[in-house]
Amino acid sequence: MPDLKMALAIEAEAKLRPLADLVTKLTKQLAHLRHRLETERGNAEKRATDLESLKAASASYLTQNDFGKFRTRLKRITEDLAAARESVALFETDLLPRTERGLQAAREKLAQTFAGTVAAAKSDCEARMTDLLSAVVAEHDAFLDAISDLGKTYNTVYQGKGPVGYSSRLGDVKHTMSGRWWLTLLRPPAPAAAAATMPAVPANAAATLAESPPMAEVEESATGDGPLPPDNALDVQDDAPAATLEAPVVSKVKTDPLDVPPAVAPAPPDLDAAAAAEADAG
């Protein structure tokens, strides 16, 4: 229902949008932190390699009396290595776990709020469906009352079954020991994806399509109870404890094709008019 969808959309925008935005924000933050962690790990490994290389070349520095330059490089590499290792530890023990916990909490909050929104909407929907089913029952009873009065008026009795509603979406009719009854519906079928991939109809197939037989027409039932129901109709009896599926009555299908009118031949050319036009031009 459009009104229901609109109401749900407005409510979800107010309740769920902030939570969904928070989940998106924390997800991006977590990805950024993990990327930075890998970068800092690379920096730490590079500084450790530089330190080992400097230690290996320490004899050359001392031989060339460049001990001051050696100390300067050693201090810089050591400080950079310590900073990189501290950054890695900070990411691993604080920033990443904290962000992961926040993201998990945000996702749980979003799921709980969404479940509450759905539960409230479902309750309202079931109340409206119950009202509509009550209207169906009233329509059923009104028909039975009407034909009962007619039978009394004309001193006859209707021997057929009462009216039933047909739908391919009917599921199960269940009840509890306390007498509460409810009806379940099947989910709508998935749209066929084959229609989008079907090849185009060739131009020379137009005549074939024009001569195709029409759709089958369903005749009246042999018992005179009105049109035949669909094959998968569910007949819920008033005194039955659960839904029962009646065997369909085989229908008589008219398969005579429609007469296709012959194609209208084009009108012949007007020779007199063509000759007059040539004379005027000369």
C-alpha positions, 0 to 999 in steps of 0.5 A: 500500500502506498500510504503504508510505504510512505509512513514507514519511510518517514518513520525510518528516516527519523529513527533509522537514518542517524543509526545507519549513518553512524554505522557507515561512518564507523565502517569508514573509520575502521577501514582507514585505521586498518590501512594506517596500521599497515602503513605504520607496520611498514614504516617500523620494518623499514626503520628496523632494516635501516638500523641494522644496515647502520650497525653493519656500517658502523666500522666504516664510520669509525675508520673515517672519523665520521662518528658524529655523523654516525651518532646523528643517523643512529639517533634519528633512525632509533627515534623513528623506529620507536615512534613507528612501533609505538604507533603500531601498538597504539593502533593494535591495542587501543584505536582499532579495538575501540572502533570495532566495539563502537561499530558492533554496538552501532550495528546492534542498535540499528538492528534492534531499532529496525526490528522494533519498527517492523514489529509496530508496523506489522501489528498495524498491518495485521489489524487492518488485515483482520478488518478486511477478513471480517468484511469478507466474512460479512459478505459471505454471510450476507449472501447466505442470508439473501438466498435463504430469504429467497428460498423461503419466499419462493418455497425452494432450497438452494442445494449448492455450496456457499461462496468461496474466495479464490487466490493463488496466494493463500497459505495455511489456515491454522487455529489454537485450542482456544479457538483463535484462527488465522490465515497465512499468505504465500510470498509473491512470486519472484519476477521472471528474469527471462523476459528481459533476455528474450530475443526480439520478434523478427519482422516477418513474424508479424503475420504469424502473430496475427494468426495466433489463436486467442486466449482460452475462454473458461465456460461455466461449471457443469454443476451450474455453480458459476465460473470454475475456480482456478486449479490452485484455489483453496476452499476453506469450509466453515466447519473444517479444522484446517484448509482443504484443497478441492480437486479442480473441475476440468473446464471446457476450453474453446480453442477455435481461432478467430477469423483473421480478416483478409488484408486490404489491397491498396487502391490502383493508381489514378491514371487520368489524374497523372495524365492531366498533371503531365499536360499541365506541366508541358 
